[in-house]
């Protein structure tokens, strides 16, 4: 059975980044950070419908899930 993915969002400078991940630890790994951005209030569960759709779209999600790369949000 496939794991359920949540979409997380964080801001890096002027850019927002979203990632579909199984949990917060996986999201932090995708963002390549050792800081707990969630505890610092810099990352959260995404609420922007367009960002969520982009992160969960089948083409984007599959390619980025394999690479572990987050998706920049517009």
Backbone bond lengths (Angstrom), bond angles and torsions (degrees), N, CA, C in turn:
res aa  C-N    CA-C-N  psi(-1)  N-CA   C-N-CA  omega(-1)  CA-C   N-CA-C  phi
1 X - - - 1.448 - - 1.526 109.22 -
2 X 1.321 117.38 133.69 1.457 122.32 -179.29 1.534 110.20 -72.67
3 X 1.319 114.59 145.54 1.458 119.15 177.56 1.521 109.90 -73.59
4 X 1.309 115.48 145.43 1.457 121.24 175.67 1.528 108.45 -75.72
5 X 1.317 116.20 134.60 1.457 120.44 -179.61 1.518 110.45 -102.82
6 X 1.323 115.69 142.98 1.456 122.89 171.17 1.516 106.49 -110.50
7 X 1.303 115.96 155.42 1.458 120.14 178.41 1.524 108.31 -106.88
8 X 1.326 114.97 125.54 1.463 121.93 -179.03 1.517 109.24 -114.53
9 X 1.330 116.10 150.78 1.453 121.85 -176.73 1.522 109.46 -132.59
10 X 1.329 116.05 140.37 1.461 121.75 176.34 1.517 108.24 -143.65
11 X 1.319 115.82 154.86 1.456 120.44 178.06 1.519 108.90 -109.43
12 X 1.331 114.47 130.19 1.465 122.43 177.34 1.518 107.11 -121.45
13 X 1.328 117.16 101.22 1.459 120.22 -175.68 1.518 109.92 65.58
14 X 1.331 116.10 -123.56 1.456 120.99 179.40 1.522 112.68 -87.98
15 X 1.311 117.49 -4.67 1.462 121.55 -172.23 1.521 112.76 -107.70
16 X 1.322 115.20 137.13 1.461 120.90 169.94 1.511 107.53 -93.68
17 X 1.297 116.36 146.19 1.455 121.71 177.88 1.515 108.03 -131.76
18 X 1.336 116.66 136.48 1.450 121.02 176.03 1.514 109.05 -120.58
19 X 1.323 114.72 148.11 1.459 120.11 178.37 1.525 107.94 -143.64
20 X 1.327 115.64 137.83 1.460 121.29 173.11 1.519 106.73 -93.08
21 X 1.312 116.86 119.96 1.462 120.95 -175.86 1.522 109.75 -145.25
22 X 1.308 115.44 159.71 1.461 120.94 -179.24 1.528 112.23 -69.95
23 X 1.337 116.73 -30.52 1.458 120.24 -178.78 1.529 109.89 -159.65
24 X 1.322 116.47 176.61 1.466 120.80 -177.63 1.523 112.01 -62.76
25 X 1.318 116.95 -39.23 1.463 120.41 179.79 1.528 111.05 -60.66
26 X 1.335 116.95 -41.27 1.465 120.90 178.30 1.527 110.69 -67.26
27 X 1.324 117.57 -36.45 1.463 120.95 177.60 1.522 110.41 -64.61
28 X 1.313 117.35 -44.31 1.466 120.53 178.19 1.526 111.05 -62.27
29 X 1.307 116.61 -37.89 1.471 121.12 177.36 1.532 110.11 -64.19
30 X 1.334 117.47 -40.98 1.469 120.79 178.38 1.527 111.15 -64.86
31 X 1.312 116.66 -35.35 1.456 120.81 178.52 1.525 112.03 -80.44
32 X 1.315 117.22 -3.63 1.468 124.10 178.78 1.524 111.91 55.53
33 X 1.330 115.93 48.35 1.459 120.46 177.88 1.527 110.09 -124.91
34 X 1.311 114.74 148.07 1.463 120.43 176.15 1.527 110.43 -100.26
35 X 1.341 116.31 -9.16 1.462 120.87 176.46 1.516 109.14 -78.79
36 X 1.313 116.56 146.14 1.462 119.94 174.30 1.526 107.87 -87.61
37 X 1.340 115.26 89.17 1.462 121.39 -177.76 1.525 111.75 -62.64
38 X 1.319 117.19 -27.03 1.468 120.81 179.68 1.528 110.23 -70.00
39 X 1.311 117.66 -43.52 1.461 121.62 179.71 1.527 111.18 -66.58
40 X 1.341 116.25 -30.83 1.465 121.22 179.98 1.529 112.56 -84.33
41 X 1.332 117.76 -4.12 1.452 121.53 179.52 1.528 113.89 79.79
42 X 1.330 117.60 11.55 1.461 121.67 -178.54 1.519 112.66 -93.24
43 X 1.320 118.12 -8.11 1.468 122.61 177.93 1.523 107.95 -136.94
44 X 1.336 115.30 152.09 1.463 120.21 -177.82 1.525 109.31 -160.14
45 X 1.320 115.22 171.25 1.462 120.16 174.10 1.525 106.63 -67.68
46 X 1.325 116.58 131.77 1.464 121.63 -177.16 1.521 111.15 -67.69
47 X 1.334 115.53 142.20 1.461 121.43 176.36 1.531 111.33 -120.91
48 X 1.319 118.03 -10.41 1.464 123.08 179.58 1.524 109.15 -75.23
49 X 1.329 116.74 114.03 1.473 121.95 -174.96 1.524 112.52 -57.98
50 X 1.332 118.08 -39.50 1.470 121.03 -179.69 1.535 110.69 -66.62
51 X 1.316 116.63 -40.38 1.464 120.90 179.01 1.527 110.76 -66.72
52 X 1.317 116.11 -40.49 1.462 120.45 178.43 1.517 110.32 -64.09
53 X 1.324 116.46 -44.32 1.469 120.36 179.31 1.527 111.27 -61.88
54 X 1.324 117.00 -41.06 1.469 120.57 178.85 1.523 111.13 -64.10
55 X 1.324 116.13 -42.98 1.467 120.01 -178.09 1.519 112.14 -67.99
56 X 1.328 116.51 -31.56 1.459 120.16 -176.08 1.525 114.12 -98.63
57 X 1.332 116.95 -2.77 1.465 118.27 179.62 1.520 108.71 -60.60
58 X 1.290 116.56 139.89 1.462 120.89 -171.37 1.519 112.67 -58.59
59 X 1.329 118.62 -45.21 1.463 120.94 -178.16 1.524 110.87 -65.50
60 X 1.336 117.11 -49.75 1.452 121.46 -177.43 1.522 111.34 -67.47
61 X 1.315 116.37 -43.64 1.461 121.08 -176.76 1.522 111.18 -62.96
62 X 1.332 117.56 -43.90 1.459 120.31 -179.61 1.516 111.74 -63.46
63 X 1.335 117.80 -46.16 1.458 119.58 -176.41 1.522 111.19 -69.31
64 X 1.325 117.91 -39.33 1.449 120.19 -179.35 1.525 112.20 -78.78
65 X 1.317 117.97 -27.71 1.463 119.81 177.68 1.525 109.55 -66.41
66 X 1.316 116.78 -37.73 1.465 119.11 178.02 1.514 111.29 -68.94
67 X 1.323 116.78 -38.22 1.466 119.65 -176.44 1.516 112.35 -85.54
68 X 1.336 117.07 -19.19 1.468 120.48 -177.49 1.514 112.54 74.85
69 X 1.354 117.42 17.92 1.450 120.99 -177.74 1.526 111.43 -94.86
70 X 1.341 117.06 139.51 1.455 119.80 174.95 1.521 110.63 -74.14
71 X 1.314 116.59 163.64 1.450 123.45 179.70 1.529 108.09 -104.35
72 X 1.337 119.02 121.36 1.471 119.26 176.19 1.526 109.62 -64.03
73 X 1.295 117.30 136.86 1.461 122.64 179.70 1.521 109.32 -97.76
74 X 1.312 116.76 140.75 1.468 120.91 -179.51 1.500 111.68 -74.54
